[in-house]
Amino acid sequence: MEVETLSSKLKGKRPPVQIIQHKSRKRISKIQKTNYLKSDTLNSKADEKMLKQKKIKKNFLNCLKQW
């Protein structure tokens, strides 16, 4: 009587292979740096818009007070 084991089930079958992309540390740090800079510029553009809107609102309120 043959005992069914994992190795007997997998006999003749290859387990799934996961492809791993290796990147050098230099390349990884370069990618992280550019991603950080991209996100930083997006945030600064959004901040500029917010500051402009606040400035416009403040000027508008000052004009109303003077009236």
Residue pairs with C-beta under 8 A, 6 or more apart in sequence:
2 8
23 31
